[in-house]
Amino acid sequence: MNAQTIARRIADSGCYFLSILHLANRENEAIGFYRQALSVGVMEEDCYIKDPPRLLSLVAGGRWSVEHKPADYQTQGDELEILRYERKATTKTYAHFVVGDGRGQVAYDPLDNSQTVAQGKLVSKRIFKRLA
């Protein structure tokens, strides 16, 4: 698969993928990690993440866990958060992932100014924690 095809797939549906890469300050290496994530089976071609903790281990090293938490969950100091927003339209619900600042606010948006974040609402958090 060529780089332009990969870039289009990441742009279309890679917000969770890019948010995980951002946790490790590696989002500028997205094309290489896309290929690597596919080859080890942690992600599908459409950027669906099958194994989020393993993807973070791939890009950041170490072992990680992830838990799905409600929007009002209070992130602890040793945890990293990715926020999931939803925006409902007439015939569709849009979803978008961003990196949170630990207090439920957006620290990094892969789209810079997502309409789903601006007009939608925070519906859940993905909480990552490094394992010993």
TORKE-972412 format. One record per residue: chain; x, y, z of N, C-alpha, C in turn; residue in one letter. Coordinates in steps of 0.001 Angstrom, whole numbers. Atoms other than C-alpha are relative to their C-alpha. Layout:
REM TORKE-972412
<pt ch="A" n_c1="X" n_c2="Y" n_c3="Z" ca_c1="X" ca_c2="Y" ca_c3="Z" c_c1="X" c_c2="Y" c_c3="Z" aa="a"/>
...
END
This chain:
REM TORKE-972412
<pt ch="A" n_c1="841" n_c2="-1173" n_c3="0" ca_c1="0" ca_c2="0" ca_c3="0" c_c1="895" c_c2="1247" c_c3="0" aa="m"/>
<pt ch="A" n_c1="-863" n_c2="-1185" n_c3="103" ca_c1="1445" ca_c2="3383" ca_c3="-955" c_c1="-340" c_c2="1043" c_c3="1071" aa="n"/>
<pt ch="A" n_c1="126" n_c2="-990" n_c3="-1072" ca_c1="1886" ca_c2="6350" ca_c3="1366" c_c1="-1234" c_c2="880" c_c3="-154" aa="a"/>
<pt ch="A" n_c1="1160" n_c2="-862" n_c3="188" ca_c1="-880" ca_c2="8437" ca_c3="-206" c_c1="-1295" c_c2="-718" c_c3="405" aa="q"/>
<pt ch="A" n_c1="1163" n_c2="781" n_c3="-406" ca_c1="-3452" ca_c2="5676" ca_c3="282" c_c1="-68" c_c2="-103" c_c3="1520" aa="t"/>
<pt ch="A" n_c1="-49" n_c2="72" n_c3="-1460" ca_c1="-2331" ca_c2="5256" ca_c3="3890" c_c1="-389" c_c2="1344" c_c3="602" aa="i"/>
<pt ch="A" n_c1="309" n_c2="-1334" n_c3="-522" ca_c1="-2485" ca_c2="9021" ca_c3="4485" c_c1="-1493" c_c2="295" c_c3="-105" aa="a"/>
<pt ch="A" n_c1="1442" n_c2="-217" n_c3="167" ca_c1="-6056" ca_c2="9129" ca_c3="3115" c_c1="-782" c_c2="-788" c_c3="1048" aa="r"/>
<pt ch="A" n_c1="699" n_c2="814" n_c3="-998" ca_c1="-7153" ca_c2="6280" ca_c3="5398" c_c1="145" c_c2="586" c_c3="1399" aa="r"/>
<pt ch="A" n_c1="-227" n_c2="-621" n_c3="-1313" ca_c1="-5579" ca_c2="7934" ca_c3="8426" c_c1="-826" c_c2="1283" c_c3="113" aa="i"/>
<pt ch="A" n_c1="767" n_c2="-1247" n_c3="-20" ca_c1="-7196" ca_c2="11270" ca_c3="7502" c_c1="-1497" c_c2="-259" c_c3="140" aa="a"/>
<pt ch="A" n_c1="1430" n_c2="304" n_c3="-16" ca_c1="-10609" ca_c2="9645" ca_c3="7020" c_c1="-478" c_c2="-582" c_c3="1325" aa="d"/>
<pt ch="A" n_c1="520" n_c2="695" n_c3="-1184" ca_c1="-10813" ca_c2="7510" ca_c3="10152" c_c1="1075" c_c2="-357" c_c3="1017" aa="s"/>
<pt ch="A" n_c1="-1111" n_c2="346" n_c3="-874" ca_c1="-7547" ca_c2="7549" ca_c3="12078" c_c1="144" c_c2="851" c_c3="1243" aa="g"/>
<pt ch="A" n_c1="-137" n_c2="-888" n_c3="-1151" ca_c1="-8339" ca_c2="9893" ca_c3="14964" c_c1="437" c_c2="-743" c_c3="1274" aa="c"/>
<pt ch="A" n_c1="-420" n_c2="765" n_c3="-1181" ca_c1="-7989" ca_c2="7182" ca_c3="17647" c_c1="1461" c_c2="-427" c_c3="-164" aa="y"/>
<pt ch="A" n_c1="-1373" n_c2="381" n_c3="321" ca_c1="-4813" ca_c2="5908" ca_c3="15973" c_c1="965" c_c2="1166" c_c3="248" aa="f"/>
<pt ch="A" n_c1="-868" n_c2="-1164" n_c3="-169" ca_c1="-3286" ca_c2="9411" ca_c3="15839" c_c1="38" c_c2="468" c_c3="1451" aa="l"/>
<pt ch="A" n_c1="15" n_c2="-387" n_c3="-1416" ca_c1="-4366" ca_c2="10151" ca_c3="19408" c_c1="908" c_c2="-906" c_c3="823" aa="s"/>
<pt ch="A" n_c1="-904" n_c2="922" n_c3="-700" ca_c1="-2581" ca_c2="7028" ca_c3="20658" c_c1="1444" c_c2="334" c_c3="-337" aa="i"/>
<pt ch="A" n_c1="-1362" n_c2="-385" n_c3="373" ca_c1="524" ca_c2="8017" ca_c3="18688" c_c1="417" c_c2="1287" c_c3="706" aa="l"/>
<pt ch="A" n_c1="-315" n_c2="-1264" n_c3="-673" ca_c1="323" ca_c2="11492" ca_c3="20219" c_c1="367" c_c2="-215" c_c3="1471" aa="h"/>
<pt ch="A" n_c1="-352" n_c2="287" n_c3="-1397" ca_c1="427" ca_c2="10016" ca_c3="23728" c_c1="1493" c_c2="-279" c_c3="147" aa="l"/>
<pt ch="A" n_c1="-1435" n_c2="313" n_c3="-7" ca_c1="3965" ca_c2="8886" ca_c3="22826" c_c1="812" c_c2="1012" c_c3="-797" aa="a"/>
<pt ch="A" n_c1="-661" n_c2="-1022" n_c3="830" ca_c1="4811" ca_c2="12034" ca_c3="20790" c_c1="565" c_c2="-594" c_c3="-1282" aa="n"/>
<pt ch="A" n_c1="-475" n_c2="689" n_c3="1205" ca_c1="5071" ca_c2="9874" ca_c3="17660" c_c1="-943" c_c2="184" c_c3="-1198" aa="r"/>
<pt ch="A" n_c1="970" n_c2="-138" n_c3="1079" ca_c1="2213" ca_c2="11156" ca_c3="15443" c_c1="638" c_c2="370" c_c3="-1333" aa="e"/>
<pt ch="A" n_c1="-688" n_c2="-324" n_c3="1250" ca_c1="4730" ca_c2="12418" ca_c3="12874" c_c1="557" c_c2="-1241" c_c3="-701" aa="n"/>
<pt ch="A" n_c1="-452" n_c2="1263" n_c3="575" ca_c1="5651" ca_c2="8778" ca_c3="12254" c_c1="-1186" c_c2="-906" c_c3="-349" aa="e"/>
<pt ch="A" n_c1="1259" n_c2="739" n_c3="158" ca_c1="2067" ca_c2="7744" ca_c3="11465" c_c1="31" c_c2="-1029" c_c3="-1123" aa="a"/>
<pt ch="A" n_c1="29" n_c2="939" n_c3="1125" ca_c1="2652" ca_c2="6099" ca_c3="8083" c_c1="784" c_c2="-1272" c_c3="346" aa="i"/>
<pt ch="A" n_c1="-779" n_c2="1173" n_c3="-397" ca_c1="5384" ca_c2="3808" ca_c3="9406" c_c1="-693" c_c2="-826" c_c3="1064" aa="g"/>
<pt ch="A" n_c1="709" n_c2="740" n_c3="-1044" ca_c1="3390" ca_c2="2909" ca_c3="12508" c_c1="-1292" c_c2="-616" c_c3="-528" aa="f"/>
<pt ch="A" n_c1="1181" n_c2="603" n_c3="629" ca_c1="289" ca_c2="2315" ca_c3="10368" c_c1="384" c_c2="-1358" c_c3="-585" aa="y"/>
<pt ch="A" n_c1="-456" n_c2="1267" n_c3="602" ca_c1="2203" ca_c2="-321" ca_c3="8402" c_c1="347" c_c2="-1029" c_c3="1078" aa="r"/>
<pt ch="A" n_c1="-415" n_c2="907" n_c3="-1062" ca_c1="3661" ca_c2="-1813" ca_c3="11566" c_c1="-1213" c_c2="-530" c_c3="778" aa="q"/>
<pt ch="A" n_c1="1193" n_c2="418" n_c3="-729" ca_c1="282" ca_c2="-1901" ca_c3="13361" c_c1="-796" c_c2="-1036" c_c3="-784" aa="a"/>
<pt ch="A" n_c1="672" n_c2="991" n_c3="834" ca_c1="-1262" ca_c2="-3746" ca_c3="10427" c_c1="750" c_c2="-1332" c_c3="31" aa="l"/>
<pt ch="A" n_c1="-790" n_c2="1230" n_c3="97" ca_c1="1596" ca_c2="-6233" ca_c3="10243" c_c1="-47" c_c2="-836" c_c3="1271" aa="s"/>
<pt ch="A" n_c1="82" n_c2="772" n_c3="-1251" ca_c1="1306" ca_c2="-7203" ca_c3="13926" c_c1="-1439" c_c2="-240" c_c3="443" aa="v"/>
<pt ch="A" n_c1="1397" n_c2="317" n_c3="-244" ca_c1="-2499" ca_c2="-7266" ca_c3="13844" c_c1="-701" c_c2="799" c_c3="1072" aa="g"/>
<pt ch="A" n_c1="674" n_c2="-805" n_c3="-1025" ca_c1="-3369" ca_c2="-4491" ca_c3="16303" c_c1="-1002" c_c2="983" c_c3="-594" aa="v"/>
<pt ch="A" n_c1="870" n_c2="-965" n_c3="657" ca_c1="-5235" ca_c2="-2414" ca_c3="13706" c_c1="-429" c_c2="-547" c_c3="-1351" aa="m"/>
<pt ch="A" n_c1="476" n_c2="354" n_c3="1331" ca_c1="-7332" ca_c2="-2907" ca_c3="10587" c_c1="325" c_c2="1126" c_c3="-980" aa="e"/>
<pt ch="A" n_c1="-359" n_c2="-985" n_c3="1020" ca_c1="-6764" ca_c2="-1058" ca_c3="7297" c_c1="-785" c_c2="1304" c_c3="123" aa="e"/>
<pt ch="A" n_c1="816" n_c2="-1210" n_c3="-147" ca_c1="-9599" ca_c2="1400" ca_c3="8080" c_c1="301" c_c2="749" c_c3="1298" aa="d"/>
<pt ch="A" n_c1="-473" n_c2="-601" n_c3="-1253" ca_c1="-7736" ca_c2="2385" ca_c3="11300" c_c1="-796" c_c2="-422" c_c3="1232" aa="c"/>
<pt ch="A" n_c1="664" n_c2="531" n_c3="-1185" ca_c1="-10042" ca_c2="424" ca_c3="13582" c_c1="1067" c_c2="-654" c_c3="870" aa="y"/>
<pt ch="A" n_c1="-1018" n_c2="503" n_c3="-923" ca_c1="-7860" ca_c2="-283" ca_c3="16625" c_c1="-561" c_c2="-1216" c_c3="733" aa="i"/>
<pt ch="A" n_c1="441" n_c2="1242" n_c3="-625" ca_c1="-8298" ca_c2="-3910" ca_c3="17710" c_c1="615" c_c2="-192" c_c3="1384" aa="k"/>
<pt ch="A" n_c1="-708" n_c2="208" n_c3="-1258" ca_c1="-5797" ca_c2="-3758" ca_c3="20580" c_c1="709" c_c2="1303" c_c3="394" aa="d"/>
<pt ch="A" n_c1="-589" n_c2="-1295" n_c3="-339" ca_c1="-5240" ca_c2="-190" ca_c3="21891" c_c1="1220" c_c2="-70" c_c3="922" aa="p"/>
<pt ch="A" n_c1="-1193" n_c2="21" n_c3="-846" ca_c1="-2830" ca_c2="-1107" ca_c3="24738" c_c1="1231" c_c2="-532" c_c3="-730" aa="p"/>
<pt ch="A" n_c1="-1137" n_c2="542" n_c3="756" ca_c1="-673" ca_c2="-3136" ca_c3="22377" c_c1="531" c_c2="1041" c_c3="-992" aa="r"/>
<pt ch="A" n_c1="-456" n_c2="-1065" n_c3="894" ca_c1="-579" ca_c2="-231" ca_c3="19897" c_c1="836" c_c2="1010" c_c3="774" aa="l"/>
<pt ch="A" n_c1="-790" n_c2="-942" n_c3="-798" ca_c1="595" ca_c2="2120" ca_c3="22655" c_c1="1337" c_c2="-624" c_c3="403" aa="l"/>
<pt ch="A" n_c1="-1267" n_c2="682" n_c3="-302" ca_c1="3215" ca_c2="-468" ca_c3="23664" c_c1="935" c_c2="41" c_c3="-1195" aa="s"/>
<pt ch="A" n_c1="-785" n_c2="-33" n_c3="1226" ca_c1="4380" ca_c2="-561" ca_c3="20055" c_c1="664" c_c2="1361" c_c3="-201" aa="l"/>
<pt ch="A" n_c1="-530" n_c2="-1345" n_c3="270" ca_c1="4852" ca_c2="3214" ca_c3="19869" c_c1="720" c_c2="629" c_c3="1182" aa="v"/>
<pt ch="A" n_c1="-588" n_c2="-632" n_c3="-1183" ca_c1="5834" ca_c2="4050" ca_c3="23472" c_c1="897" c_c2="-936" c_c3="797" aa="a"/>
<pt ch="A" n_c1="-739" n_c2="959" n_c3="-804" ca_c1="7381" ca_c2="861" ca_c3="24795" c_c1="-751" c_c2="-312" c_c3="1282" aa="g"/>
<pt ch="A" n_c1="640" n_c2="400" n_c3="-1250" ca_c1="6427" ca_c2="-851" ca_c3="28018" c_c1="-1297" c_c2="-731" c_c3="-248" aa="g"/>
<pt ch="A" n_c1="1293" n_c2="677" n_c3="65" ca_c1="3153" ca_c2="-2554" ca_c3="28792" c_c1="-1063" c_c2="957" c_c3="520" aa="r"/>
<pt ch="A" n_c1="1074" n_c2="-932" n_c3="-327" ca_c1="-147" ca_c2="-685" ca_c3="28983" c_c1="-1321" c_c2="-735" c_c3="141" aa="w"/>
<pt ch="A" n_c1="1388" n_c2="461" n_c3="-57" ca_c1="-3752" ca_c2="-1272" ca_c3="29936" c_c1="-874" c_c2="1159" c_c3="-470" aa="s"/>
<pt ch="A" n_c1="972" n_c2="-1039" n_c3="351" ca_c1="-6818" ca_c2="599" ca_c3="28721" c_c1="-1350" c_c2="-395" c_c3="570" aa="v"/>
<pt ch="A" n_c1="1350" n_c2="211" n_c3="-501" ca_c1="-10220" ca_c2="974" ca_c3="30311" c_c1="-928" c_c2="1029" c_c3="-621" aa="e"/>
<pt ch="A" n_c1="1047" n_c2="-874" n_c3="509" ca_c1="-13393" ca_c2="2441" ca_c3="28846" c_c1="-726" c_c2="565" c_c3="1221" aa="h"/>
<pt ch="A" n_c1="613" n_c2="-640" n_c3="-1166" ca_c1="-14737" ca_c2="4972" ca_c3="31370" c_c1="-1062" c_c2="999" c_c3="-457" aa="k"/>
<pt ch="A" n_c1="1003" n_c2="-1011" n_c3="352" ca_c1="-17743" ca_c2="7331" ca_c3="31445" c_c1="631" c_c2="1388" c_c3="-115" aa="p"/>
<pt ch="A" n_c1="-505" n_c2="-1358" n_c3="243" ca_c1="-17334" ca_c2="10978" ca_c3="30469" c_c1="356" c_c2="733" c_c3="1288" aa="a"/>
<pt ch="A" n_c1="-257" n_c2="-730" n_c3="-1248" ca_c1="-17386" ca_c2="12148" ca_c3="34098" c_c1="1095" c_c2="-651" c_c3="865" aa="d"/>
<pt ch="A" n_c1="-1079" n_c2="653" n_c3="-751" ca_c1="-14555" ca_c2="9816" ca_c3="35211" c_c1="1124" c_c2="1005" c_c3="259" aa="y"/>
<pt ch="A" n_c1="-1105" n_c2="-885" n_c3="-369" ca_c1="-11807" ca_c2="11729" ca_c3="37068" c_c1="1325" c_c2="-727" c_c3="-213" aa="q"/>
<pt ch="A" n_c1="-1271" n_c2="624" n_c3="357" ca_c1="-8481" ca_c2="10792" ca_c3="35479" c_c1="1022" c_c2="221" c_c3="1114" aa="t"/>
<pt ch="A" n_c1="-1011" n_c2="-47" n_c3="-1054" ca_c1="-5721" ca_c2="9998" ca_c3="37988" c_c1="1347" c_c2="452" c_c3="-580" aa="q"/>
<pt ch="A" n_c1="-1282" n_c2="-543" n_c3="424" ca_c1="-2186" ca_c2="11392" ca_c3="37836" c_c1="875" c_c2="-952" c_c3="-797" aa="g"/>
<pt ch="A" n_c1="-821" n_c2="973" n_c3="721" ca_c1="-646" ca_c2="8160" ca_c3="36523" c_c1="-724" c_c2="-563" c_c3="-1225" aa="d"/>
<pt ch="A" n_c1="792" n_c2="465" n_c3="1137" ca_c1="-3227" ca_c2="7786" ca_c3="33734" c_c1="30" c_c2="1019" c_c3="-1132" aa="e"/>
<pt ch="A" n_c1="117" n_c2="-849" n_c3="1188" ca_c1="-3462" ca_c2="9144" ca_c3="30195" c_c1="-1405" c_c2="-186" c_c3="-546" aa="l"/>
<pt ch="A" n_c1="1377" n_c2="112" n_c3="472" ca_c1="-6841" ca_c2="9932" ca_c3="28666" c_c1="-136" c_c2="358" c_c3="-1471" aa="e"/>
<pt ch="A" n_c1="467" n_c2="-323" n_c3="1345" ca_c1="-8286" ca_c2="9848" ca_c3="25186" c_c1="-1504" c_c2="147" c_c3="117" aa="i"/>
<pt ch="A" n_c1="1407" n_c2="-337" n_c3="-119" ca_c1="-11714" ca_c2="11431" ca_c3="24906" c_c1="-745" c_c2="-357" c_c3="-1279" aa="l"/>
<pt ch="A" n_c1="844" n_c2="317" n_c3="1156" ca_c1="-14530" ca_c2="10264" ca_c3="22621" c_c1="-1201" c_c2="933" c_c3="8" aa="r"/>
<pt ch="A" n_c1="1115" n_c2="-918" n_c3="189" ca_c1="-16961" ca_c2="12883" ca_c3="21371" c_c1="-959" c_c2="-562" c_c3="-1034" aa="y"/>
<pt ch="A" n_c1="1000" n_c2="348" n_c3="1000" ca_c1="-20192" ca_c2="12343" ca_c3="19454" c_c1="-805" c_c2="1242" c_c3="-359" aa="e"/>
<pt ch="A" n_c1="873" n_c2="-1066" n_c3="508" ca_c1="-22250" ca_c2="14704" ca_c3="17315" c_c1="-1070" c_c2="-668" c_c3="-846" aa="r"/>
<pt ch="A" n_c1="1112" n_c2="627" n_c3="719" ca_c1="-25668" ca_c2="13648" ca_c3="16104" c_c1="-493" c_c2="924" c_c3="-1108" aa="k"/>
<pt ch="A" n_c1="598" n_c2="-689" n_c3="1136" ca_c1="-26883" ca_c2="14691" ca_c3="12659" c_c1="-1314" c_c2="-708" c_c3="-306" aa="a"/>
<pt ch="A" n_c1="1318" n_c2="554" n_c3="312" ca_c1="-30220" ca_c2="13900" ca_c3="11053" c_c1="24" c_c2="-1501" c_c3="-235" aa="t"/>
<pt ch="A" n_c1="-24" n_c2="1422" n_c3="344" ca_c1="-29237" ca_c2="10504" ca_c3="9684" c_c1="1265" c_c2="-724" c_c3="451" aa="t"/>
<pt ch="A" n_c1="-1284" n_c2="605" n_c3="-345" ca_c1="-25835" ca_c2="9858" ca_c3="11230" c_c1="509" c_c2="547" c_c3="1327" aa="k"/>
<pt ch="A" n_c1="-710" n_c2="-439" n_c3="-1190" ca_c1="-23862" ca_c2="10019" ca_c3="14455" c_c1="1488" c_c2="-9" c_c3="-317" aa="t"/>
<pt ch="A" n_c1="-1432" n_c2="-125" n_c3="238" ca_c1="-20306" ca_c2="11273" ca_c3="14071" c_c1="733" c_c2="-193" c_c3="1319" aa="y"/>
<pt ch="A" n_c1="-821" n_c2="210" n_c3="-1187" ca_c1="-17617" ca_c2="10187" ca_c3="16525" c_c1="1418" c_c2="467" c_c3="-300" aa="a"/>
<pt ch="A" n_c1="-1363" n_c2="-490" n_c3="182" ca_c1="-14158" ca_c2="11646" ca_c3="17072" c_c1="770" c_c2="-166" c_c3="1305" aa="h"/>
<pt ch="A" n_c1="-888" n_c2="161" n_c3="-1152" ca_c1="-11258" ca_c2="10853" ca_c3="19421" c_c1="1030" c_c2="1115" c_c3="30" aa="f"/>
<pt ch="A" n_c1="-1033" n_c2="-1009" n_c3="-232" ca_c1="-8910" ca_c2="13464" ca_c3="20888" c_c1="753" c_c2="-374" c_c3="1275" aa="v"/>
<pt ch="A" n_c1="-755" n_c2="216" n_c3="-1236" ca_c1="-6226" ca_c2="13441" ca_c3="23584" c_c1="-471" c_c2="1017" c_c3="1025" aa="v"/>
<pt ch="A" n_c1="405" n_c2="-884" n_c3="-1084" ca_c1="-7397" ca_c2="14858" ca_c3="26893" c_c1="1196" c_c2="466" c_c3="818" aa="g"/>
<pt ch="A" n_c1="-1065" n_c2="-581" n_c3="-824" ca_c1="-5376" ca_c2="16952" ca_c3="29311" c_c1="44" c_c2="-573" c_c3="1411" aa="d"/>
<pt ch="A" n_c1="68" n_c2="591" n_c3="-1330" ca_c1="-6199" ca_c2="14764" ca_c3="32323" c_c1="-1141" c_c2="572" c_c3="816" aa="g"/>
<pt ch="A" n_c1="1128" n_c2="-627" n_c3="-675" ca_c1="-9081" ca_c2="17038" ca_c3="33327" c_c1="-1238" c_c2="42" c_c3="-904" aa="r"/>
<pt ch="A" n_c1="1149" n_c2="79" n_c3="887" ca_c1="-11454" ca_c2="16202" ca_c3="30464" c_c1="-58" c_c2="1061" c_c3="-1077" aa="g"/>
<pt ch="A" n_c1="-67" n_c2="-1020" n_c3="1047" ca_c1="-10404" ca_c2="19076" ca_c3="28215" c_c1="912" c_c2="-490" c_c3="-1122" aa="q"/>
<pt ch="A" n_c1="-777" n_c2="424" n_c3="1156" ca_c1="-8884" ca_c2="18702" ca_c3="24742" c_c1="1411" c_c2="573" c_c3="69" aa="v"/>
<pt ch="A" n_c1="-1407" n_c2="-405" n_c3="57" ca_c1="-5079" ca_c2="18781" ca_c3="24683" c_c1="550" c_c2="-113" c_c3="-1417" aa="a"/>
<pt ch="A" n_c1="-448" n_c2="227" n_c3="1376" ca_c1="-4630" ca_c2="17503" ca_c3="21105" c_c1="-1167" c_c2="-540" c_c3="-801" aa="y"/>
<pt ch="A" n_c1="1051" n_c2="426" n_c3="914" ca_c1="-7142" ca_c2="17201" ca_c3="18281" c_c1="651" c_c2="-324" c_c3="-1336" aa="d"/>
<pt ch="A" n_c1="-614" n_c2="347" n_c3="1281" ca_c1="-5932" ca_c2="15278" ca_c3="15204" c_c1="-514" c_c2="838" c_c3="-1174" aa="p"/>
<pt ch="A" n_c1="560" n_c2="-852" n_c3="1052" ca_c1="-8202" ca_c2="17530" ca_c3="13108" c_c1="183" c_c2="1490" c_c3="285" aa="l"/>
<pt ch="A" n_c1="-181" n_c2="-1380" n_c3="-469" ca_c1="-7171" ca_c2="20740" ca_c3="14911" c_c1="-1288" c_c2="587" c_c3="564" aa="d"/>
<pt ch="A" n_c1="1249" n_c2="-618" n_c3="-448" ca_c1="-10743" ca_c2="22071" ca_c3="15122" c_c1="-1190" c_c2="-844" c_c3="-431" aa="n"/>
<pt ch="A" n_c1="1065" n_c2="930" n_c3="369" ca_c1="-13148" ca_c2="19143" ca_c3="14898" c_c1="-1382" c_c2="581" c_c3="287" aa="s"/>
<pt ch="A" n_c1="1389" n_c2="-405" n_c3="-194" ca_c1="-16812" ca_c2="20013" ca_c3="14400" c_c1="-706" c_c2="-914" c_c3="999" aa="q"/>
<pt ch="A" n_c1="596" n_c2="936" n_c3="-955" ca_c1="-17695" ca_c2="16907" ca_c3="16395" c_c1="320" c_c2="415" c_c3="1421" aa="t"/>
<pt ch="A" n_c1="-345" n_c2="-499" n_c3="-1329" ca_c1="-15823" ca_c2="18307" ca_c3="19391" c_c1="-724" c_c2="1317" c_c3="269" aa="v"/>
<pt ch="A" n_c1="594" n_c2="-1323" n_c3="-192" ca_c1="-17136" ca_c2="21853" ca_c3="18892" c_c1="-1516" c_c2="-56" c_c3="189" aa="a"/>
<pt ch="A" n_c1="1454" n_c2="28" n_c3="-24" ca_c1="-20782" ca_c2="20904" ca_c3="18352" c_c1="-580" c_c2="-1233" c_c3="688" aa="q"/>
<pt ch="A" n_c1="470" n_c2="1232" n_c3="-619" ca_c1="-20976" ca_c2="17487" ca_c3="19994" c_c1="194" c_c2="18" c_c3="1497" aa="g"/>
<pt ch="A" n_c1="-208" n_c2="92" n_c3="-1440" ca_c1="-20524" ca_c2="16212" ca_c3="23504" c_c1="935" c_c2="-1154" c_c3="317" aa="k"/>
<pt ch="A" n_c1="-878" n_c2="1050" n_c3="-498" ca_c1="-18012" ca_c2="14136" ca_c3="25420" c_c1="-871" c_c2="-1143" c_c3="502" aa="l"/>
<pt ch="A" n_c1="831" n_c2="1141" n_c3="-388" ca_c1="-19477" ca_c2="10641" ca_c3="25772" c_c1="750" c_c2="-1057" c_c3="799" aa="v"/>
<pt ch="A" n_c1="-769" n_c2="997" n_c3="-754" ca_c1="-16633" ca_c2="8518" ca_c3="27176" c_c1="1482" c_c2="322" c_c3="-68" aa="s"/>
<pt ch="A" n_c1="-1454" n_c2="-149" n_c3="-35" ca_c1="-12940" ca_c2="8259" ca_c3="27946" c_c1="643" c_c2="-1374" c_c3="-145" aa="k"/>
<pt ch="A" n_c1="-849" n_c2="1182" n_c3="19" ca_c1="-10280" ca_c2="5686" ca_c3="27164" c_c1="1183" c_c2="352" c_c3="902" aa="r"/>
<pt ch="A" n_c1="-1023" n_c2="-288" n_c3="-989" ca_c1="-7920" ca_c2="5573" ca_c3="30126" c_c1="1137" c_c2="-1011" c_c3="-118" aa="i"/>
<pt ch="A" n_c1="-1190" n_c2="830" n_c3="163" ca_c1="-4415" ca_c2="4236" ca_c3="29547" c_c1="867" c_c2="127" c_c3="1252" aa="f"/>
<pt ch="A" n_c1="-874" n_c2="24" n_c3="-1169" ca_c1="-2131" ca_c2="3201" ca_c3="32382" c_c1="1162" c_c2="-934" c_c3="-263" aa="k"/>
<pt ch="A" n_c1="-1194" n_c2="840" n_c3="168" ca_c1="1442" ca_c2="1887" ca_c3="32256" c_c1="-4" c_c2="-1075" c_c3="1080" aa="r"/>
<pt ch="A" n_c1="-60" n_c2="1116" n_c3="-933" ca_c1="1766" ca_c2="-1543" ca_c3="33845" c_c1="1434" c_c2="-204" c_c3="472" aa="l"/>
<pt ch="A" n_c1="-1338" n_c2="248" n_c3="-563" ca_c1="4676" ca_c2="-2513" ca_c3="36072" c_c1="690" c_c2="-1145" c_c3="-700" aa="a"/>
END
